[in-house]
């Protein structure tokens, strides 16, 4: 999951180390995907999440199915 945030006019750092927090960005997406891509977010076993500045703000989500489908 990659969050590309609008670059502020006066950025203090190269990376968006301030708000919004990553957990506040990702939680609504996991909730929205529940029941569509997976039954419960407890099924998620690994995640990589980034937050960067971009001139093209967007969110990218990549889902992969693991081999164990019990």
C-alpha positions in Angstrom: 0.0 0.0 0.0 1.5 3.3 -1.1 0.2 6.7 -0.2 1.3 9.5 -2.4 0.6 12.8 -0.6 0.4 16.2 -2.1 3.7 18.1 -1.8 3.1 21.1 0.5 4.1 24.5 -0.8 6.6 24.8 2.0 7.9 21.4 2.9 10.2 21.1 5.8 11.5 17.6 5.1 12.1 15.5 2.0 9.8 12.8 3.4 6.3 13.3 5.0 7.4 12.5 8.5 4.4 14.4 10.1 0.7 13.9 10.0 -1.3 12.1 8.8 -0.1 9.0 10.6 0.3 5.9 8.4 -2.1 3.9 10.7 -4.8 6.6 10.2 -4.3 6.4 6.4 -4.4 2.6 6.1 -7.2 1.6 8.5 -10.1 3.0 6.4 -8.8 1.1 3.3 -8.6 -2.2 5.2 -12.1 -1.7 6.4 -13.4 -0.9 2.9 -11.7 -4.0 1.4 -13.1 -6.3 4.1 -15.8 -8.5 2.7 -14.7 -7.7 -0.9 -11.1 -8.9 -1.1 -10.9 -10.9 2.2 -13.4 -11.9 4.9 -11.6 -10.3 7.8 -8.5 -8.2 8.0 -7.1 -10.7 10.5 -6.3 -12.8 7.4 -3.6 -10.2 6.5 -0.2 -11.8 7.3 2.2 -9.3 5.9 2.0 -5.7 4.8 4.3 -3.0 3.5 3.1 0.6 3.7 4.8 3.8 2.5 4.0 7.5 2.6 5.8 9.8 0.2 5.3 13.2 -1.4 4.1 13.4 -5.0 2.9 15.8 -7.6 0.3 13.1 -8.5 -1.5 12.3 -5.1 -3.0 8.8 -5.1 -3.2 5.5 -3.2 -1.9 2.3 -4.7 -2.9 -1.0 -3.2 -1.4 -4.4 -4.1 -2.9 -7.6 -2.8 -1.3 -11.0 -3.1 -2.9 -14.3 -2.2 -0.7 -16.7 -0.2 -0.7 -20.4 -0.9 -2.3 -21.4 2.3 -6.1 -21.0 1.8 -7.5 -22.8 4.9 
